[in-house]
Amino acid sequence: MGHSMTAGLAADRKAWQRPAFWMMVSTALLALGMLLPSASFFAHPRQYLPLHTALEFIAIAVSAMVFALGWNLREIERGSRLVWLGAVFLCVAVIDFGHTLVFEGMPEFLGASGAEKAINLWLAGRLVAACGLFVVVFLPAERWSARKAALVNAAMLALAASWWWLALFKHDWLPRTMIPGVGLTSLKIGVEYGLTAFHLLVAVLLHRRGRRERDETLSWLAAATWVLGLAELFLTWYTEVSDIFNVIGHLYKVAAFVMIYRALFVSGVRGPHAELAGERALLRALIDSAPDQIAFKDTRGAYLGCNTAFADCLGRTENGILGRTDAELAGMGPWPPGGAATRSQPLAATERREEWVLCRDGGRRLLDTMCIPFRAHDGTLLGEIRISRDITDRRWIEEQLAASERRLALALESASLGLWDWHIPSGWVSYDTQWAGMLGHAPTEIEPNLESWETRVNPDDWPVIRASLEPHLRGETARYSCEHRLRHKDGHWVWVLASGSVIERDEEGAPVRVVGIHQDISPRKALEERLVQQATSDPLTGLANRRYFDAALTNELGRVRRKLGRAAVVLLDLDHFKRINDQWGHAGGDEVLKHFTALVGARLRDSDLFARLGGEEFAILLPGVDLVGAFRTAERLRRLVAGSPVRGELGEIGVTVSIGVATLRAGDVDPAEALARADEALYRAKDSGRNRSMMEEDDGVVPPRLAEEPEPAGSSTSGGDQA
């Protein structure tokens, strides 16, 4: 009974088809009726009996129709008002039937008939109708369950039975409403006036809600309630049951009941039918406007309908297709187009296929066809829907695109290029197959998001990435380009050259989409590393060479000058190394050098730099160490070397080392000055008998006195702790 069902029916109506018109007409007739004399319309009450019975049975029939309509529409979406009014007027019909049977002059079906019983049942029926319409004002439009609808109807029948029992068998409990020959009692008139006022109030409330909700059903119920109220006024004026006012009151009642039936019929039947017609027209317009070919079949395969695109493509009119099966249409010419096989059994599940069709213009088109079964609410198969989309042009484009992609993939694979496409607002990133393969992954193992790249970046490379990427995103540079490392699936690092550019920005200039490549440059980086290693390291020992050590020493001197720390340099020279070469040969000398570098290197910090300056000459850079600390380190290393002879296939070779220690000073012009001081200390160590540690001469520093330790067995010489 909502606006969706009835609002559309109110448009373009003539004045006499509107409820307000009948409200005004009934009110005008009431005003004219007040001018009529209070006279009996019939010479004897029995003459009025047939007309009264006919009018009452008409009202009862209309009430029964209202009940039937409400009960049969109980399952619609907004059917609560229909069910409620149907139950109310079922009760009214039963009460009015009792009123008719006990009307004065009727046979004694239910005991003696008379005006008093008839009036009591009349008032009961009008009160139930008024209260029922009053509830409609506040009743929400919703769907009631079958159980609730049945309970409401049972309650109304019980209410009707109660009124029958009270009016027919306990009428002496009720006050008098009419005195023969005198007329209506003041109580009867007061009750009628009360019912009139109540009806008019309910009519106003219904009318207001109908206007607010734009619901024509409520407007018709308001008009019917208004007419019922006016009927009660007529029934306050008669003095005999055959009075003209009694007759007019009953006529008003019948008219009001017809309005109520019309309201429910419009809401429950005509409204849905109008909606259905509108929806059919909308559906027709929609399928005809669709470029896809759409057709409907029943379970035996006969066409129920199709859109214009379907009929035009096949060169048939819709009327020439409807009602015919594919087999019947095949007898009228080539059908189905392209020779597709007809189905002998109803479609049970959705099917999809591609088929070539021959159109009326002689051209062949490729269709992507989907056949979908459609069913009733209970699951019963009603037929199938066929939707075909012309994909001829799309297929040609796809084939051309696939060929281009194959050529591009071949080129990218040859160049070790991996493509990525980053949509910044969503964080979605597309990685191609080559990108995933470059890191040892299958494409399905890479999630299409930014985290797939971020979590694989070497943490040490982020400063380099940000320094290039962020200015480009802000629009300060033409491209983004840098080199960084990505973690391979097996754990090693892959060097890539990252390059990309923003290809889409929003209205405010913020980047939206960035596209680029990652090129695997690991072979180039490995070559560079080998070249650097060869240029900065000693090939025999793997230590830094003289060039690399000088560069590091220069950098460290810069830190000392900036007062960022202190540092010391230690020069080491293997004692009597020429004798070792002469006695054991160059193979033995090489073994001694490797043994020495491994022994010393294992005792140094990660921050210390150990280098071979040439021959048996070595140097150590000790950042963050003062002169005394460097001396202590040198002495520990000297003792370690002296106590660790070389043992191998050539036998046991004893080794000692002489060491000179100096610090880097802020006043040094260049590192050579510190090396010269260390070298001078080294020569003093050799002149003092070798296997000694000496530090540069510094009046402010006293050489530490280290505890004497016995030389380990196997040492060829012994030394002291003098500086």
C-alpha positions in Angstrom: 0.0 0.0 0.0 3.0 2.3 -0.4 3.8 5.1 -2.7 5.7 2.8 -5.0 2.4 1.0 -5.8 -0.1 3.8 -6.0 1.6 7.2 -6.5 1.9 6.6 -10.3 -1.8 5.8 -10.6 -2.8 9.3 -9.2 -1.3 11.2 -12.1 -3.5 12.5 -14.9 -6.8 11.6 -13.2 -10.1 13.4 -13.7 -11.7 15.2 -10.8 -14.4 12.6 -10.2 -11.7 9.9 -10.0 -10.0 11.5 -7.0 -11.0 10.7 -3.3 -11.2 14.4 -2.4 -14.0 14.9 -4.9 -16.2 12.2 -3.3 -15.5 13.7 0.1 -16.8 17.0 -1.0 -19.8 15.4 -2.8 -20.8 13.4 0.2 -20.5 16.4 2.5 -22.6 18.5 0.1 -25.3 15.8 0.0 -25.3 15.8 3.8 -25.9 19.5 3.8 -28.9 19.0 1.4 -30.1 16.0 3.5 -30.4 18.3 6.5 -33.2 20.1 4.6 -35.2 16.9 4.2 -38.2 16.4 6.5 -38.0 13.5 9.0 -40.5 11.3 7.4 -40.9 7.5 6.8 -39.6 6.5 3.4 -41.9 3.4 3.5 -45.5 3.0 4.8 -44.5 0.1 7.0 -41.1 -1.1 8.2 -41.6 -4.4 6.5 -41.6 -2.7 3.2 -38.1 -1.4 4.0 -36.9 -4.9 4.8 -36.0 -6.0 1.3 -34.0 -2.8 0.6 -32.3 -3.0 3.9 -31.4 -6.6 3.4 -30.1 -5.9 -0.1 -28.0 -2.9 1.1 -26.6 -4.9 4.0 -25.7 -7.9 1.9 -24.0 -5.6 -0.6 -21.9 -4.2 2.3 -21.3 -7.7 3.6 -20.2 -8.9 0.2 -17.8 -5.9 -0.2 -16.4 -6.6 3.3 -15.9 -10.3 2.3 -14.1 -9.1 -0.8 -11.9 -6.9 1.3 -11.0 -9.8 3.5 -10.3 -12.1 0.5 -8.1 -9.5 -1.1 -6.2 -8.9 2.1 -5.7 -12.6 2.8 -4.5 -13.4 -0.7 -2.1 -10.5 -0.7 -0.6 -11.3 2.7 2.7 -12.3 1.3 3.5 -9.2 -0.6 6.3 -6.9 0.5 4.2 -4.2 2.2 1.1 -6.3 2.9 0.5 -5.7 6.6 -2.1 -3.0 6.1 -4.0 -5.2 3.6 -4.0 -8.1 6.0 -5.1 -5.9 8.9 -8.0 -4.3 6.9 -9.0 -7.7 5.6 -9.3 -9.1 9.1 -11.1 -6.0 10.4 -13.7 -6.2 7.7 -14.1 -9.9 8.2 -15.2 -9.0 11.7 -17.4 -6.2 10.4 -19.0 -8.6 7.8 -19.8 -11.2 10.6 -21.3 -8.4 12.8 -23.3 -6.9 9.9 -24.6 -10.3 9.0 -25.9 -10.6 12.6 -27.4 -7.1 12.3 -29.2 -8.1 9.1 -30.6 -11.3 10.6 -32.1 -9.5 13.7 -33.4 -6.5 11.8 -37.0 -5.7 12.6 -39.3 -7.9 10.4 -36.7 -10.6 9.7 -37.6 -14.3 10.5 -36.5 -15.3 14.0 -33.3 -17.1 13.0 -31.5 -15.9 16.1 -34.4 -15.4 18.4 -36.9 -12.5 18.3 -35.8 -9.7 15.9 -36.1 -6.1 16.8 -34.7 -2.6 16.5 -32.7 -2.8 19.8 -30.6 -5.8 18.8 -30.1 -4.5 15.2 -28.9 -1.1 16.5 -26.5 -2.6 19.0 -24.9 -4.8 16.3 -24.8 -1.8 14.0 -23.0 0.3 16.5 -20.6 -2.6 17.2 -19.8 -2.9 13.4 -19.2 0.8 13.0 -16.9 1.0 16.1 -14.8 -2.0 14.9 -14.5 -0.4 11.4 -13.5 3.0 12.9 -10.9 1.5 15.3 -9.5 -0.7 12.5 -9.1 2.4 10.2 -7.5 4.3 13.1 -4.9 1.5 13.5 -4.0 1.9 9.8 -2.8 5.5 10.5 0.0 4.2 12.6 0.6 0.7 11.2 3.9 0.3 9.4 3.8 -1.1 5.9 5.7 -4.4 6.1 5.4 -8.1 5.4 3.6 -10.2 8.0 4.3 -13.9 8.5 1.5 -16.4 7.7 1.2 -17.2 11.4 0.7 -13.6 12.4 -1.9 -13.0 9.7 -3.8 -16.1 10.8 -3.7 -15.0 14.5 -5.0 -11.5 13.6 -8.0 -13.0 11.6 -8.7 -15.5 14.4 -8.8 -12.6 16.9 -11.2 -10.6 14.8 -13.6 -13.6 14.5 -13.4 -14.0 18.2 -14.3 -10.3 18.6 -17.3 -10.7 16.2 -18.5 -13.7 18.2 -18.3 -11.7 21.4 -20.4 -9.0 20.0 -23.0 -11.5 18.8 -23.2 -13.1 22.2 -23.6 -9.7 23.9 -26.1 -8.2 21.5 -28.2 -11.3 21.0 -28.2 -13.1 24.3 -27.2 -10.4 26.8 -28.9 -7.4 25.2 -30.6 -6.6 28.5 -27.1 -5.7 29.8 -27.0 -2.9 27.3 -28.8 0.5 27.7 -31.8 1.3 25.5 -31.0 3.0 22.1 -34.5 3.5 20.7 -38.0 3.9 22.0 -40.7 2.9 19.4 -42.9 5.9 18.5 -40.6 8.3 20.2 -37.2 7.8 18.4 -33.6 7.4 19.4 -32.5 7.8 22.9 -30.0 10.5 23.9 -27.5 7.7 24.5 -27.9 6.4 21.0 -27.5 9.9 19.5 -24.5 10.6 21.7 -22.8 7.4 20.6 -23.5 8.2 17.0 -22.1 11.7 17.4 -19.0 10.2 19.0 -18.6 7.7 16.2 -19.0 10.5 13.7 -16.3 12.6 15.4 -14.0 9.6 15.6 -14.5 8.7 12.0 -13.8 12.3 10.9 -10.7 12.4 13.0 -9.4 9.2 11.6 -10.2 10.5 8.1 -8.1 13.6 8.7 -5.2 11.5 10.0 -5.4 9.1 7.1 -5.6 12.0 4.6 -2.5 13.7 6.2 -0.5 10.6 6.1 -1.5 9.9 2.5 -0.4 13.4 1.5 2.9 13.0 3.3 3.7 9.6 1.8 2.0 10.5 -1.5 0.0 7.3 -1.1 -3.3 7.3 -3.0 -4.5 4.2 -1.1 -4.5 6.1 2.2 -6.3 9.0 0.5 -9.1 6.6 -0.6 -9.3 5.1 2.9 -9.6 8.7 4.3 -12.5 9.4 1.9 -14.2 6.2 2.9 -13.8 6.9 6.6 -15.1 10.4 6.1 -18.2 9.0 4.3 -18.7 6.5 7.2 -18.6 9.4 9.6 -21.3 11.3 7.6 -23.4 8.1 7.6 -23.4 8.1 11.4 -24.8 11.7 11.3 -27.7 10.6 9.2 -28.4 7.8 11.7 -28.8 10.3 14.5 -31.8 11.9 12.8 -34.2 9.1 12.1 -37.1 8.2 14.4 -38.2 5.0 12.7 -36.1 2.2 11.1 -37.8 2.9 7.8 -37.0 6.6 8.0 -35.4 8.2 5.0 -32.3 9.2 7.1 -31.8 5.5 8.0 -31.9 4.6 4.3 -29.4 7.4 3.3 -27.1 6.3 6.2 -27.1 2.7 4.8 -26.4 4.0 1.3 -23.5 6.1 2.6 -22.2 3.0 4.4 -22.3 0.9 1.1 -20.5 3.7 -0.7 -17.8 3.9 1.9 -17.2 0.1 1.8 -16.9 0.3 -2.0 -14.2 3.0 -1.6 -12.4 0.8 0.9 -12.4 -2.1 -1.5 -11.3 0.2 -4.3 -8.4 1.4 -2.1 -7.2 -2.1 -1.4 -7.8 -3.3 -5.0 -5.7 -0.4 -6.3 -2.9 -1.0 -3.8 -2.9 -4.8 -4.0 -3.9 -5.5 -7.6 -4.0 -2.6 -10.0 -0.9 -1.0 -8.5 1.3 -4.1 -8.8 0.0 -4.6 -12.3 0.8 -1.0 -13.3 4.2 -1.5 -11.8 4.7 -4.7 -13.7 3.7 -3.0 -16.9 6.2 -0.2 -16.2 8.9 -2.7 -15.4 8.2 -4.6 -18.6 8.5 -1.4 -20.5 11.7 -0.5 -18.8 13.1 -4.0 -19.3 12.2 -3.8 -23.0 13.9 -0.4 -23.3 17.0 -1.7 -21.5 17.4 -4.9 -23.6 16.7 -3.0 -26.8 19.3 -0.4 -26.0 21.9 -3.1 -25.2 24.5 -3.7 -28.0 24.6 -7.4 -27.0 22.2 -9.9 -28.6 19.7 -11.1 -26.0 17.0 -13.8 -26.4 14.8 -15.8 -24.1 13.6 -19.4 -24.5 11.2 -21.6 -22.6 12.0 -25.2 -21.5 11.0 -26.7 -24.8 13.3 -24.3 -26.6 10.7 -21.9 -28.1 11.7 -18.3 -28.1 9.8 -16.1 -25.7 11.4 -12.8 -26.7 14.5 -11.2 -28.1 16.0 -7.7 -28.4 16.4 -5.7 -31.5 20.1 -6.5 -31.9 19.4 -10.2 -31.9 16.7 -9.9 -34.6 18.7 -7.5 -36.7 21.8 -9.6 -36.8 19.9 -12.7 -37.9 17.7 -10.9 -40.4 14.4 -11.9 -38.8 11.6 -9.8 -37.2 10.9 -10.5 -33.5 7.4 -11.7 -34.4 8.9 -14.2 -36.9 11.1 -15.6 -34.1 8.7 -15.7 -31.1 7.1 -19.0 -30.3 9.4 -21.0 -32.6 12.2 -23.4 -31.7 15.6 -23.5 -33.4 14.5 -26.6 -35.3 11.4 -24.8 -36.6 13.4 -21.8 -37.6 15.9 -24.0 -39.3 13.1 -25.2 -41.6 12.6 -21.6 -42.7 16.2 -21.0 -43.7 19.8 -21.3 -42.4 19.4 -21.6 -38.6 21.1 -21.4 -36.2 23.6 -19.0 -37.8 27.0 -20.6 -38.2 25.5 -24.1 -37.9 25.6 -24.3 -34.1 24.0 -27.5 -32.7 20.5 -27.2 -31.2 20.0 -28.4 -27.7 17.6 -31.3 -27.3 17.3 -31.1 -23.5 16.6 -28.1 -21.2 19.6 -26.2 -20.0 20.5 -27.2 -16.5 23.6 -25.0 -15.8 25.2 -21.9 -17.3 27.0 -22.6 -20.5 29.5 -20.3 -22.4 30.9 -20.8 -25.8 32.3 -18.9 -28.8 30.5 -19.3 -32.2 30.8 -17.8 -35.6 27.6 -16.5 -37.1 26.6 -15.5 -40.6 24.7 -12.2 -40.4 22.2 -10.9 -42.9 24.8 -8.7 -44.5 26.8 -11.8 -45.4 29.6 -11.1 -43.0 30.8 -13.6 -40.4 31.0 -12.4 -36.8 32.5 -14.1 -33.7 30.1 -14.1 -30.8 30.9 -14.8 -27.1 27.6 -16.5 -26.1 26.4 -17.3 -22.6 23.3 -19.4 -21.9 21.9 -18.9 -18.4 19.0 -20.9 -17.0 16.3 -18.9 -15.2 14.0 -20.3 -12.5 11.0 -19.5 -10.4 11.2 -18.7 -6.7 10.7 -22.4 -5.9 13.5 -23.5 -8.2 11.4 -24.7 -11.1 13.2 -24.3 -14.4 11.4 -21.8 -16.6 13.8 -21.5 -19.5 17.1 -20.0 -20.5 18.5 -16.5 -21.3 21.0 -16.3 -24.2 23.3 -13.3 -24.3 25.8 -12.9 -27.2 28.5 -10.3 -27.5 30.2 -9.5 -30.7 33.9 -10.0 -30.0 35.2 -10.1 -33.6 37.1 -6.8 -33.3 38.2 -7.5 -29.8 39.7 -10.9 -30.8 41.6 -9.3 -33.7 43.0 -6.6 -31.3 43.9 -9.3 -28.7 45.7 -11.3 -31.3 47.7 -8.3 -32.5 48.4 -7.3 -28.9 49.5 -10.8 -28.0 51.9 -10.8 -31.0 53.3 -7.4 -29.8 53.7 -8.7 -26.3 55.6 -11.7 -27.5 58.0 -9.5 -29.4 58.3 -7.1 -26.4 58.9 -10.1 -24.0 61.6 -11.4 -26.2 63.3 -8.1 -26.3 63.0 -7.6 -22.5 64.3 -11.1 -21.9 67.3 -10.5 -24.1 68.1 -7.3 -22.3 67.3 -8.7 -18.7 64.6 -6.0 -18.2 61.8 -6.4 -15.8 58.7 -4.1 -16.1 56.8 -2.6 -13.2 53.7 -0.4 -13.2 52.9 1.4 -9.9 49.5 3.0 -9.1 50.4 5.2 -6.2 46.9 6.0 -4.6 46.0 2.3 -4.3 49.5 0.9 -3.8 48.9 -1.6 -6.6 52.0 -2.6 -8.6 52.1 -4.8 -11.6 55.3 -6.9 -12.1 55.9 -8.7 -15.4 57.1 -12.3 -15.7 60.7 -11.2 -16.5 60.8 -9.1 -13.2 59.7 -12.1 -11.1 62.1 -14.5 -12.9 65.0 -12.1 -12.4 64.6 -12.7 -8.6 64.0 -16.4 -9.0 60.2 -16.3 -8.5 57.2 -17.5 -10.5 54.8 -14.7 -11.4 52.2 -16.1 -9.1 54.6 -15.8 -6.1 54.8 -12.0 -6.4 51.9 -10.1 -4.8 50.8 -7.1 -6.9 51.6 -4.5 -4.3 54.4 -2.1 -3.3 55.5 -4.3 -0.4 56.7 -6.9 -2.8 59.4 -4.5 -3.9 60.1 -2.7 -0.6 60.6 -5.9 1.4 63.3 -7.1 -1.1 65.3 -3.9 -1.2 68.7 -4.0 0.6 68.3 -1.7 3.7 71.6 0.0 3.0 70.4 1.2 -0.4 67.3 3.2 0.7 69.2 6.5 0.9 70.3 6.2 -2.7 66.7 5.2 -3.8 65.1 8.1 -1.9 67.6 10.6 -3.2 66.5 9.8 -6.8 62.8 8.8 -6.4 61.4 11.5 -4.1 62.6 14.5 -6.2 61.1 12.8 -9.3 57.8 12.2 -7.6 57.7 15.9 -6.7 58.3 16.8 -10.3 61.8 18.2 -9.8 63.6 15.7 -12.2 62.7 14.3 -15.6 63.4 10.7 -14.6 64.0 8.4 -11.6 67.2 6.4 -11.9 69.5 4.7 -9.4 71.3 1.4 -8.7 70.3 -0.8 -5.8 70.1 -4.4 -4.7 67.1 -6.7 -4.5 67.0 -10.0 -2.6 66.9 -13.1 -4.7 64.6 -16.0 -3.8 67.7 -18.1 -2.7 69.0 -15.2 -0.5 71.7 -13.6 -2.5 71.6 -10.0 -3.7 70.8 -9.0 -7.3 72.1 -5.6 -8.5 69.5 -3.7 -10.6 69.4 -0.5 -12.5 66.1 1.1 -11.6 64.7 3.6 -14.1 61.2 5.0 -14.4 59.0 8.1 -14.8 55.6 9.5 -13.8 53.2 9.1 -16.6 50.1 10.4 -14.9 49.4 13.2 -12.3 46.2 14.5 -10.7 44.8 18.0 -11.0 47.0 19.1 -8.1 50.2 17.7 -9.7 50.5 14.7 -7.3 51.8 11.6 -9.0 49.2 8.9 -9.8 51.0 6.4 -11.9 54.7 5.5 -12.4 56.1 3.1 -14.9 59.6 1.8 -15.2 62.1 -1.1 -15.5 64.6 -3.0 -13.4 67.6 -4.2 -15.3 69.8 -6.9 -13.9 73.3 -5.5 -13.7 74.8 -8.1 -11.4 77.4 -9.3 -14.0 78.6 -5.7 -14.5 78.7 -5.1 -10.7 80.7 -8.3 -10.3 83.2 -7.2 -12.9 83.5 -3.8 -11.3 84.1 -5.4 -8.0 86.8 -7.7 -9.4 88.5 -4.7 -11.0 88.3 -2.7 -7.8 89.7 -5.7 -5.9 92.5 -6.1 -8.3 93.3 -2.4 -8.2 93.2 -2.1 -4.4 94.3 -5.5 -3.0 97.4 -7.7 -2.9 96.9 -10.8 -5.0 98.8 -13.2 -2.7 97.4 -12.3 0.7 94.2 -10.6 -0.3 95.1 -7.6 1.9 94.7 -4.0 0.8 97.6 -2.8 -1.3 99.7 0.4 -0.9 97.4 2.5 -3.1 94.3 1.6 -1.1 96.0 2.0 2.2 97.3 5.5 1.3 93.8 6.6 0.3 92.4 5.3 3.6 95.2 7.0 5.6 94.4 10.3 3.9 90.7 10.0 4.8 91.5 9.2 8.4 93.9 12.1 8.6 91.0 14.3 7.5 88.9 13.0 10.4 91.7 13.7 12.9 92.1 17.3 11.5 88.3 17.8 12.0 88.7 16.6 15.5 86.3 13.7 14.8 88.6 11.1 16.4 92.2 9.9 16.7 94.1 7.2 14.9 97.4 5.4 14.8 99.5 3.7 12.1 101.6 0.5 12.7 104.3 -0.6 10.3 105.4 -4.3 10.5 108.4 -5.9 8.8 109.1 -9.6 8.9 112.6 -10.3 10.3 115.2 -12.0 8.1 112.6 -12.7 5.4 115.4 -13.0 2.7 116.9 -15.9 4.7 113.6 -17.7 4.7 113.3 -17.3 0.9 116.9 -18.5 0.5 116.4 -21.5 2.8 112.9 -22.5 1.9 112.4 -21.1 -1.5 109.7 -18.7 -2.7 107.0 -21.3 -1.9 108.1 -21.3 1.7 108.2 -17.5 1.7 104.7 -17.3 0.3 103.5 -19.8 3.0 105.1 -17.5 5.7 103.4 -14.4 4.2 99.9 -16.0 4.1 100.4 -17.5 7.6 101.4 -14.1 9.0 98.5 -12.2 7.4 95.9 -14.8 8.6 97.4 -14.8 12.1 97.4 -11.0 12.4 94.2 -10.3 10.5 92.2 -12.6 12.9 93.2 -10.4 15.9 92.1 -7.1 14.4 88.8 -5.2 14.6 86.5 -4.8 11.6 87.3 -1.1 11.6 91.0 -1.7 11.4 92.7 -1.8 7.9 95.5 -4.3 7.3 97.6 -3.8 4.2 100.7 -5.2 2.5 102.9 -2.4 1.4 105.3 -4.6 -0.5 107.6 -7.6 0.0 107.6 -8.4 3.7 106.4 -4.9 4.7 102.9 -4.5 6.2 100.9 -1.7 7.8 97.8 -1.4 10.0 95.6 1.6 10.4 93.9 1.7 13.8 91.1 4.3 13.9 90.1 5.6 17.4 93.3 4.4 19.1 96.0 6.6 20.8 99.7 6.0 20.8 99.8 3.9 24.0 96.8 1.8 22.8 98.5 1.2 19.4 101.7 0.2 21.1 99.9 -2.3 23.3 98.2 -3.8 20.2 101.5 -4.0 18.3 103.2 -5.7 21.2 100.5 -8.3 21.5 100.7 -9.0 17.8 104.5 -9.3 17.9 104.3 -11.9 20.7 101.6 -13.8 18.9 103.7 -14.0 15.7 106.8 -15.0 17.6 104.9 -17.8 19.3 103.2 -19.1 16.2 105.7 -20.7 13.7 104.6 -21.9 10.3 104.1 -25.7 10.2 103.5 -27.5 6.9 104.9 -29.9 4.4 108.2 -27.9 4.4 108.6 -28.4 8.2 108.5 -25.7 10.9 109.5 -22.2 10.1 110.0 -19.7 12.9 108.9 -16.1 12.2 109.4 -12.8 14.1 108.4 -9.3 13.3 109.7 -5.8 14.0 107.0 -3.1 14.5 107.0 0.7 14.5 104.1 2.7 15.9 103.0 6.3 15.3 99.9 8.4 15.5 98.2 10.7 13.0 98.5 14.3 14.0 96.3 17.2 13.1 99.4 19.2 12.2 100.6 16.6 9.7 100.8 18.1 6.2 100.0 14.6 4.6 100.0 11.0 5.7 103.6 10.6 4.7 104.7 12.4 7.8 102.9 9.8 10.1 104.4 7.0 8.0 107.8 8.5 8.3 107.6 8.6 12.1 106.3 5.0 12.2 109.1 4.0 9.8 111.7 5.7 12.0 110.4 3.7 15.0 110.5 0.5 12.9 114.2 1.1 12.1 115.0 1.6 15.7 113.3 -1.7 16.5 115.4 -3.5 13.9 118.6 -1.7 15.1 117.8 -2.8 18.6 117.9 -6.5 17.6 114.6 -7.1 15.8 111.5 -8.9 17.1 110.7 -5.7 18.9 107.9 -3.0 19.1 108.9 0.7 19.1 106.7 3.8 19.1 107.5 7.2 17.8 109.5 9.5 20.1 107.1 11.8 22.0 108.2 13.7 25.1 104.7 13.6 26.5 104.2 9.8 26.3 106.1 7.3 28.3 106.2 3.8 26.8 104.2 1.3 28.8 106.1 -1.5 30.6 104.4 -4.7 29.7 104.8 -7.8 31.8 107.4 -10.2 30.6 106.1 -13.4 29.1 108.1 -16.4 28.2 108.5 -17.0 24.5 106.5 -19.9 23.3 108.3 -23.0 22.2 109.4 -23.0 18.7 110.3 -19.3 18.5 113.6 -18.7 16.7 114.3 -15.5 18.6 113.3 -13.7 21.7 112.6 -10.1 22.2 111.8 -7.6 24.9 109.3 -4.9 25.6 111.6 -1.9 25.1 110.4 1.1 23.1 
